[in-house]
Amino acid sequence: MELLRPHSLGLPFRHAQADAAQGDIEKARSKGDRAGLRFIGWIWHISGDLPLAPEQSSDEAMDKLIPLFRQPGTSYERTGDMLTFRKKDPAAQDKMSVFDDGILRIEEAVTGPVLRYHLTSRILLLCFLAPLLFLSFAGLAIVTGKFEKAPTEGTKKTKDKVLPQNPIDKFLGAPAPEKPKKDGKDKSEDDDGKPSPTPGYVFAGIFASLYFVGRILESRLIKALFKKKLLES
């Protein structure tokens, strides 16, 4: 009978250890991804919960919510007490057109059954990122203006030189010729063409306001919409 080598006896055990280690790594990575999503997910994710009406079953609640997803460009799937949906090019009259996808689930809580929802919105994400983009444009305008300012100042120094005076006038004691003064029109022409950071700041402020108003408003509107549907007779 062939004798088994010592290292061959430990091979399955080593494979088991390697698989377990790989599983731990994947679990840790998945946990880290979820933690990172929770840290920044509030930017474009909206979550909440609503208690069901007294003596209202989960089937009744889902039946009242489903009409919200029977809209053009919306696909949904219901599995028991959970409903998932996705929107692509929704109609303008769709009351949930701002959301791209989401999950609605009815769960049991201490006080009774509740509707929990988790929705995502690409529009909110774009409104959050837009101010950063316009602020970068403003910063670029400032940097460009500094580079253009150096040769302009050199040109001004050349223009500020004393104008030459006729030797005869100088001998007779006549005053030196004065440099013609620039009027307001000339000054405005000098300023034309120079990049200004002001438009970037203005648009950044507009989109920042749109984001914060929309983030608060949409959260309240969707909760009110779900509540209205659940209470319909």
Secondary structure, DSSP 8 states (H G I E B T S, - for coil): -----HHHHTHHHHHHHHHHHHHHHHHHHHHHHHHHHHHHGGGTEEEEEEE--TT--HHHHHHHHGGGG-STTEEEEEETTEEEEEESS--TT-TTTT--EEEEEEEEETTEEEEEEEEE-HHHHHHHHHHHHHHHHHHHHHHHHHHHHHHHHHHHHHHTS-----HHHHHTT----------HHHHHHHHTT---SHHHHHHHHHHHHHHHHHHHHHHHHHHHHHHHHHH--
